C-alpha cells in the first residue's frame, strides 16, 4: 500500500512537472494579450 501511494505521488509530481511549463506559458500569453488589449483601449476614443 505504501509503495502504491509513493508511486501515485511520484506520478502526480511528474504530471505537474510536465504541465507546469504549459500553464506558465498560458498565463504569460494571457497577461500579454490583456496588456495589449488595455493599451489599445486607452489609445482609442475615450
Secondary structure, DSSP 4 states (H G I P E B T S, - for coil): -HHHHHHHHHHHHHHHHHHHHHHHHHHHHHHHHHHHHHHHHHHS--
